[in-house]
Structure formats: C-alpha cells, structure tokens
C-alpha cells in the first residue's frame, strides 16, 4: 500500500494551545463567571467556590489565577473599564474637535452617553452583566473607589466640555448635573425591570435604543434649567 494511501487530505492536524493560550482562556472563563455572579449578588454575596462551581473547576484552581476574591473583583471591573472609557474619551475628543468653540450640553452628553449605551446594547449578555455590576458597585464605598480609579478621566473630560458649553453656569451646578446624569445611566444599566412593570410593558429595561433617543435630550434640559438663573449656556 502506498505510504499516503490512508492519509486524509484536507484535515490539518489540530495545533495544541500553548500554556499562555490555555491560561488566557481559563482567565476569561473565570472573569465571565465572576462578572455574572457579582452583577447579581455583589462583592460580598459571592465566594470563590461559587465562581469555581459556575466555571466547572475545583475552587483551588482559582487561587492559581487570583489570590483572593477582591483581586478577582478588581480584575472584573478593570477588564471592560478600559474599553468603555477609551471609547467614550475618543467620542468626546472627536466631538470637541468638531464643535470647536461652540459645544452644546446635548452634544457632549450624546458623545458620552450614546457611545456607552451602544456598547452595552451591542456587546451581548456579558457586557450587560458588566453594566449591572457597575451600577451595583457604584453604590458601595469600595465600588465607588474603583469607579474613581477607572472612570474619573473620561468624566472630567465631559465636565470640561460642559463648562465650555455653559460658561455662565456655576461649577457646582455642572457637577450636580453630572451626578444626576450618572444616576440615570446607572439605573438604566441595572436593568431591574421596574420600568417594565410600572409602564405595563410600554417600556423595556433592555431597550437601550429607546433610552438613547431620550436621555441626552432630557438631561440637557435639566442642565439648562439649573443654570438658567446664572445666564445658562448652549444646551441645544
């Protein structure tokens, strides 16, 4: 029989993953599982054993990747924070360049909010879990520290544009305005389903397109109202 008579043309031998690839894959699985659990139960409602059970491995394996639960929680927050912050910073910079000396509150808010809403809308269930986790974490002291660490630069870039758009507005009013904006955003990302029940199904917690069509305009009107007594600014 010829040497190649039993060969199977078209079937390439499967390359075994390297140790680095195996580690990266397992790290991703752990982070996804932890993200899912933390988004529902918070930092203190989840154990490493819970995460290991969801991944399908023995809990001692997690200690090889993460020294403790807080380290894992930090890694879950950091993984997507870099992505969302980077995209929003890019959108704000592009809007600043396009608007020149005449930015508006609504324009700045669209750059900040729409970019984020698109990411959560199009990123699949894992991104939606991250959004819910961010909403939950931002309302705890430790979680707020992580929000400061990862998101302050992009928030301050937004504040810079809002100040330019409303030069006669008191600085504290601009910060309060942002406070109300981020509160509405976090409630939206939490996806509690409350708006669904209150509206009798007219509104849907997962309908980010509906949120995007309304939120920046609604918030811009709020900025205009609280700044009005000091001369207002360009909120349109």
Secondary structure, DSSP 4 states (H G I P E B T S, - for coil): --TTTT--TT-PPPPPPPHHHHHHHHHHHHHHHHHHHHHHHTGGG--HHHHHHHHTS-HHHHHHH-SSHHHHHHHHHHHHHHHHHHHHHHHHHHHHHHHTT---HHHHHHHHHHHHHHHHHHS-HHHHHHHHHHHHHTTSHHHHHHHHHHHHHHHHHHHHHHHHHTTTS-HHHHHHHHHHHHHHHHHHHH--SHHHHHTTTSS-TT-HHHHHTTHHHHHHHHHHHHHGGGT-----
